[in-house]
């Protein structure tokens, strides 16, 4: 696991913890882990955090464990949704017109950089 990924994880946990007004020991107690675990995570010194620990920390901080997993590259690309279903699931409360603008902008950006999106065909991502 690369240091950049560990630093990104550390930053997310520490910034979220401090914004919630929690000390490292309070987060540890609520998450059911040792204070040293939180301290090491926030210092990017925990080389192999367990998924269970990250889920517990994420739940306590009221953030998505998937966000923590993603910064460690624990989610294979083929399991990640394409932009359109992700946008609709995550930001479904946005007006349809706004979602369409975001989708169009995203399409323009990826084309500009020559990226080939292999998302679902139109209508396949509908529930």
N, C-alpha and C positions, 0 to 999 in steps of 0.2 A: 504494500500500500504506500503510495507516494506521500511525501511531506505536504504537498500542496493540498491534497484531498483531506489530510488530517487537519491542516490549518483552517480549511474552509469549514469543516465540521466543528472545530474548536470555536471559531468565530460565531457560527450560528447559535451554538449552545450558550456561550457566554453572553452574547448580546441579548438573546431572548431571556435568559435568566435575570440579567440586570434590569431589563425593561419591565420584568414582572415583579421587581423588588425583592428577589430571593437571594439569599446568600448561598454559597456552594454547599454548605452543610444542610441548609433547609431543603434545597433541591434534592440532595442525596437522601435525606430522611424520607421525603415524600415519595421519591422514586424507588425507595427500597434498595439503595446501593450504598457503598462506602463513600465517604466524603473524598477519599483519595481517588476514587474512580472519576468523580466530577472534576477534581483538580487536574488530574492527568489528561482527561478529555479536553479540557479547556486550554491546556498547555500544549496540545498536539503531541503528547507523549505516550498516549495509549495506542500502541501499534495495531492491536487486534480487538477492538471492542466487540462484544457479543451483540447479536441482533436483539436479544432479549433486553439487554441493558439500554440500547438505543430506543427501543419501543417504550420502555418504562420512562426514560428521560423525556422523550417526545410527548408522551401522554401527560406527564406531569407539567410540562411547559405549554401544553395545549397547542402543539404544532404537529405537523404530519411526520410520521416516522419515515414515510417514503421520501420526504425531502432530505432527511439525514442519510438514508440509504443511497439516494441518488448522488449525493456529493462524494460518497465513497465508491461510486461506480459499482454498486451491488445490484443494480437493476440492469439486466441485459437489454440492449437496444431493441431487440425484437419484442420485448414485453412492454415497452413504453408505448403509450398511445400516440397517434399522430396529433398534430396541432388542433385540428377541428374538433374531434371528440373530447380532447382534453379541455379546450376552451369552453365547450358547452357544459361539460361536467363541473368544471371549477368555477366558471363565471356565468352560470345559467341565468342569474338574476339580471344580467345586463340586457338591455333591449336588443332584439334580433338585429336591428340595423347596426348597432355598435359591434356586435359579434361579426357580422358580415364585413364591416370595415377592417376589423382586426385580421380576419381570415385573408382578405384581399391584400392587405399590407404584408402579411407573412409570406404569401405566395410570391409577391413581387421581390421581396428580400431574398428568398431562397433561389429564385430564378436568376437574380442579379449575380449571385455567387456560384451559380452553376450546380447547385445542390439538387439532387433528384429525390423528391419525396415519394416514399413508397407506402403512403397511407391507404386507407380503405377507399374504395370507389364511392362516388356520391350515393348517399342513401344507405350504404352498408353500416355506417356508424350510428344509425338511428335505433332507438329502442322500440 
